[in-house]
Amino acid sequence: MRHHWGETASSDWISTLDGFEALFGKALLWVVEVPGRVCVLGDHSDYVPYLRANIITFASDNQRMRALVSPRDDGRIRIASSLDGCELTEFDIQEERYDGNWLDGLDERGAPDSHWSNYVRGAVAYTQSLNELRFGFDMFVDSTIPPASGSSSSSALTLCSLLATHLSNGLTWDRENLARLGGSAEWYVGTRGGMMDHATMVYAEDGSMLNLQFRPFGATSIPRLPSEFCWYSKFTHPADKGGPMLAAFNELAFVQQKLIPSTLDDVGFQHPRDYSDWKVVGKNLDEGFEHHEMGELRVRDRFRYVMKEYQRVVDFEQALASSDMTTIGRLLNEAWEDTRDLLGTHTPMMEEEAARLKKIEGVVGVKVLGAGFGGNLLILAKAGVDLGVGVVCQTPGKGVSIFDMNADVRPPNNRCAAVLLCGGKGSRMASQGIDVHKPLIPVSEIPSIIHVLDQLNCCGIDFSTRIVVVPPNRVEEYEVVFEGMDCLVVAQPNALGTGDAVHCALNEIPEDVEHVYVSFGTQPLVQNDSVLASLKHHIDNHLGFTLPTTITPNPYAPLIRGVDGKVTDSVETHLEGVEKPSVGEANIGAYWVSVSALKQVLVPLVESKWNGESYDTTSGELGFPNEMVRACLEAGVGVDGVPCAEPSEMIGIKRIEDVAIVEREYERRTRWAAGGQTSEL
């Protein structure tokens, strides 16, 4: 991934990757990004059951949360973050099991002690209340969404966690489903809000605002502001969701969801299409209600607030259509007054900052961004106005994204061939009582060599020829396995090493082929991105021999580089009696070689070392990677390693116990690959 991002990656993404690898090591990764939420008008309406609410909102292009997620093959969840106060936390999915009604179970348990992991636990627990979960994940989170700011970093974390849970367990979703899951999962922390934040993050489109409709749900893109105006946000002070603020927020939700609906039923209130009668109905509501735990609850003011917000949304869309910024500014200022007078969510610092902003020439309107009790203010002002220190321009951005980090790694147009080595006597397997040839041993019920061929088919590379080199007594067996497949079986007369095996395939490589991929039929874990990234590097740098590599402890066959970073050697520590480095760069058992290098380097190497019966080497065999590295360097042919692979790609089938290891990793890879195809995002 680091290699694929290269110079195009922002420092934020690289630091996030550094943070993940420092704690969890190199791994298969899903890359998830979730935006902050900016609510323009319609606040506190999404959870109101008596109102077909409309809410104007958009996703922030400037403040976003990034998560790197890796699947696990057990039920453990490990989470960490670069943010202050978000320390490494672990738990098991079975710790978060709620049977029966979700909300009843949460009410019976009570609100948990405040901890950042509660949003992750909530996502896991709610998903598990609907699906059987088997697998956990590792997740590292970084974010530019200020916590406790009213931009809903909590909902962004909930969505990251829901996606991690679904991806790791192969669960499908669509956008509405994901938004609804987010709204319910967040109740775990003790709040009882709606799904507006999550719907904004899921449905947002780059460059547009949204009109979210509730009961029934819908999402419609609407134009952004005229270019001479901008949205800005200004942070005042943290709005802590614990303690008094949590109680105040839940009091708002309780009044809207429980008290007002029952009262409206008593007075015969029907959902008004023109809202002309809401003022009359409001006068018939009690001013307040004495609750045995919450104390005095303001009922009429809460009703008036959401009804006025609804009308402001209607007026906003009309004003936006005519670019009437004066009216939009007035609507924002009215919303500011109502959150103060009807909801009581202002603090002295918020009032002071709003008063300062309103005095600045070019400011059109100011309101609360989010639930209040601190956090951000939302400002509408002319573009370029100096609003002071700490003000952020909020541009409408795209919604939730799951990135394909290989999207920019395109297969080249060059014709290529693949040579897959399936030689060897299989003595280690035979000593364990296994007579099946290693490349034909099933991995998840399919022969390993077939997995390797299928993977090459998915690369998009023009492999005009695929050659499999086998022992002479196995030719017919392999031809039966490959029946109906475009695959040529070539015999290696004697088991004299991998370099000799590649040499046996040379005459079958068509003249118009430029580059040859060499690997083994026993290594089904080499990934497409490693094949593609190393080929791109190979072609772009006009190399003769290129090795996809990985950084690993105690490498068996490390690639050696000089102080200038250039490759100087490749050694096989066991055969050559060289001590393994504590950490080094190792090839993964896959190679790219140009046809010209095969002719210029391999052919003379074979001719110079062949004595008529064997090769003039310590073992009598001719290897491939180490010998090619050294011979290419001696001949002045370009050689390089590309650290683009994961350590698990080196794992091959050598002994019978390796099969279970490869199968576990293969199945994890299958879940990872399927994860990016299970949503409509």
C-alpha positions, 0 to 999 in steps of 0.5 A, spaced: 500 500 500 505 504 501 508 503 495 502 504 491 500 510 494 507 513 493 508 520 492 500 521 491 499 519 498 497 525 503 502 525 509 495 524 513 494 517 510 502 515 510 502 517 518 495 513 519 499 507 515 505 508 520 500 508 526 497 501 524 503 498 522 506 500 529 501 496 533 498 491 528 504 490 523 503 489 516 496 486 513 491 486 508 487 492 509 481 496 507 481 503 507 475 507 509 474 514 509 468 518 513 466 525 512 464 530 518 457 532 518 454 539 517 447 541 518 444 547 515 437 547 518 432 542 520 436 540 527 433 535 532 428 533 527 430 526 524 428 523 531 421 526 531 415 521 530 410 526 528 413 530 523 415 528 516 421 532 517 426 535 511 433 537 513 438 541 509 445 538 510 452 536 507 458 532 508 465 536 510 470 535 504 475 538 509 474 534 516 474 527 515 475 520 519 480 515 516 480 508 518 485 502 516 481 495 517 484 488 517 480 482 517 482 477 523 481 469 523 478 470 530 473 473 534 478 479 537 477 486 536 483 491 537 482 498 536 487 504 536 487 511 534 492 517 533 487 521 537 488 523 544 485 519 549 484 513 544 488 508 547 489 501 544 483 497 546 481 490 545 475 486 546 472 479 544 465 480 539 462 475 544 462 480 550 457 484 546 451 480 545 444 483 546 439 478 545 431 480 545 429 487 543 435 492 542 433 498 546 430 494 552 437 491 553 440 497 553 435 501 557 436 495 562 444 495 562 444 503 563 449 508 559 456 505 560 462 509 563 464 514 557 470 511 553 471 512 546 471 504 544 463 504 546 462 507 539 465 501 536 462 496 541 455 499 539 457 497 532 459 490 533 453 489 538 448 492 534 450 488 528 451 482 532 443 482 534 441 482 527 447 477 524 451 471 527 458 474 527 465 470 527 470 474 525 473 480 529 478 486 526 484 490 527 482 498 526 486 504 526 483 511 526 485 518 525 481 524 524 481 531 522 473 532 525 474 535 531 471 531 537 466 534 541 465 539 536 458 538 533 460 535 526 459 528 529 465 525 530 462 520 534 457 518 528 463 517 523 467 512 528 460 508 529 460 508 521 467 506 521 466 500 526 460 498 522 463 497 516 469 494 519 464 489 522 461 488 516 467 487 511 470 482 516 464 478 516 462 478 509 455 482 510 452 486 505 449 492 506 446 498 502 446 506 503 439 506 507 441 500 511 448 503 513 445 509 515 439 506 519 444 501 522 448 507 525 442 511 528 441 505 532 448 502 534 449 509 537 444 508 542 449 504 545 453 510 548 446 512 552 444 517 547 437 516 543 438 520 537 436 519 530 440 517 523 441 524 520 448 524 521 449 517 519 445 519 513 449 525 511 455 521 511 453 515 507 449 519 502 453 525 501 455 527 494 461 531 492 460 539 491 452 538 493 448 539 499 443 534 501 435 534 503 434 529 507 427 526 508 424 522 514 418 518 514 418 516 509 426 516 508 429 519 502 435 523 500 435 528 494 442 532 492 441 540 492 445 545 489 451 548 493 451 556 495 453 561 489 460 561 488 461 568 492 459 565 498 462 560 503 460 556 509 465 556 515 465 553 522 468 556 528 470 551 534 468 554 541 469 549 546 468 542 547 461 539 547 462 533 552 456 528 550 457 525 557 454 527 564 449 534 563 449 534 556 447 527 555 442 528 560 440 534 556 440 531 549 436 525 552 431 530 555 430 533 548 429 526 545 424 524 550 420 530 550 419 529 542 419 521 542 414 520 548 411 526 551 409 530 545 406 525 540 401 522 546 399 529 547 398 531 539 393 524 539 389 527 545 388 534 541 387 530 534 393 533 531 394 530 524 400 531 520 399 538 516 401 538 509 401 546 509 403 547 517 398 552 517 395 550 523 401 548 528 401 554 532 394 553 534 396 546 536 402 548 539 398 553 544 394 547 546 400 543 548 402 544 556 408 548 557 411 543 561 411 536 564 414 534 571 418 528 570 420 524 576 427 523 574 428 528 569 424 534 573 421 540 569 420 538 562 419 544 556 414 541 552 411 547 548 417 550 546 420 543 543 414 542 539 415 550 536 422 549 535 421 543 530 415 546 527 419 552 526 425 548 523 421 545 518 418 551 515 425 554 515 427 548 511 422 550 506 424 557 506 431 555 505 430 551 499 426 557 495 431 562 497 437 558 495 433 557 488 433 564 487 440 565 490 437 570 496 442 570 501 439 575 505 433 570 506 438 565 508 442 569 513 435 571 516 433 563 517 440 562 520 439 567 525 432 565 527 435 558 528 440 561 532 435 565 537 431 558 537 436 554 539 437 559 545 430 560 547 426 554 545 432 549 546 436 552 551 443 549 548 447 555 548 453 557 553 456 564 554 462 562 550 458 560 544 454 567 545 460 571 545 463 568 539 457 569 535 456 576 537 463 577 535 462 574 528 456 577 527 459 584 527 464 582 521 462 585 514 460 580 510 457 575 515 450 573 513 448 569 518 450 564 524 447 558 527 449 552 532 452 546 528 450 540 532 447 539 538 449 545 542 452 546 549 459 548 545 462 545 539 462 549 532 458 555 530 456 555 522 457 561 519 454 563 512 459 569 509 462 572 503 468 568 500 474 570 503 472 574 509 477 574 514 473 571 520 479 570 525 483 564 527 481 557 527 475 558 522 474 552 517 471 553 510 466 547 510 466 545 502 461 540 501 464 533 500 463 526 498 460 521 503 463 514 505 468 511 501 472 504 501 478 505 497 481 501 492 488 502 493 490 499 486 485 503 482 491 507 479 495 500 478 493 499 471 495 493 467 500 495 461 499 493 454 505 489 453 504 482 452 507 477 457 508 470 459 507 466 465 512 460 467 509 457 474 514 452 477 511 445 479 518 441 479 521 438 485 521 431 487 516 432 493 521 428 498 518 432 504 511 430 503 513 423 501 516 423 508 510 425 511 506 419 507 503 424 502 504 422 495 500 428 492 504 433 488 505 439 492 502 444 487 496 439 486 494 439 494 487 442 495 487 449 498 480 450 500 478 444 496 481 447 489 488 445 487 494 450 489 496 451 482 489 452 480 488 458 485 495 461 482 492 460 475 486 463 477 489 469 480 493 471 474 487 471 470 484 476 475 490 481 474 488 483 467 495 482 464 495 479 457 498 473 459 499 470 452 502 464 454 502 460 461 507 455 462 507 450 467 514 446 468 513 439 472 517 433 473 517 428 466 513 423 470 507 428 472 506 431 465 500 427 463 497 428 471 497 435 470 495 435 463 488 432 465 488 437 471 488 443 466 484 440 461 480 445 457 484 451 460 489 455 456 495 452 459 502 449 456 505 443 460 513 442 459 517 437 463 524 439 466 528 432 465 531 432 471 530 436 478 536 441 477 533 447 480 529 453 479 533 456 474 534 450 470 526 449 470 525 456 467 530 455 462 526 449 460 520 453 458 524 458 454 523 455 447 515 455 448 515 463 450 512 466 443 517 471 440 512 477 441 512 476 449 516 482 452 516 480 460 515 473 463 512 472 470 515 467 474 512 464 480 511 457 484 504 453 483 505 452 491 504 459 492 497 461 492 497 467 496 501 472 492 496 478 491 494 481 484 497 488 487 504 485 488 504 482 481 501 489 478 505 494 482 512 490 481 510 489 473 509 497 473 516 498 476 519 493 472 517 496 465 517 504 468 524 503 470 526 499 464 529 493 468 531 486 466 529 483 473 524 485 478 523 482 485 516 483 489 519 484 496 516 484 503 520 487 509 520 481 514 524 479 520 529 474 519 529 473 512 531 466 509 533 469 502 534 477 503 535 482 498 542 486 499 542 494 498 548 498 498 548 505 502 545 508 495 539 504 496 541 500 490 541 492 490 548 489 490 546 482 492 541 476 494 543 471 498 540 464 500 542 464 508 542 457 509 546 454 503 551 460 503 552 459 510 550 467 511 547 469 518 540 472 517 539 479 518 534 481 524 530 485 519 530 485 512 527 485 505 525 478 502 523 476 495 516 473 496 517 467 490 515 471 484 519 475 479 518 479 473 524 478 468 524 481 461 525 476 455 532 480 453 534 478 460 533 471 459 537 471 453 542 475 455 543 473 462 540 466 463 542 462 457 549 464 458 549 462 465 546 455 464 551 454 458 557 457 463 555 452 469 553 446 465 558 440 465 554 435 462 550 432 468 549 438 473 551 445 474 558 447 477 554 449 483 555 447 491 548 443 490 549 441 483 543 445 481 542 452 478 537 457 482 533 462 479 532 469 483 539 469 487 543 467 481 539 472 476 540 478 481 548 476 481 548 475 473 544 481 471 548 486 476 555 483 473 552 484 466 549 491 467 542 489 467 537 493 471 535 489 478 531 492 483 526 489 489 519 492 490 517 492 497 510 492 495 507 485 498 505 483 505 509 477 509 504 472 508 505 472 500 511 468 502 507 462 505 508 456 500 506 449 501 512 445 503 510 440 508 503 438 510 502 442 516 503 448 511 496 447 508 492 449 514 496 455 514 495 457 507 488 455 507 486 460 513 490 465 510 486 464 503 480 464 506 481 471 510 483 473 503 477 471 500 473 475 506 477 481 504 476 481 497 469 480 498 468 486 502 469 491 497 464 488 493 458 487 498 456 495 498 453 500 493 457 505 496 
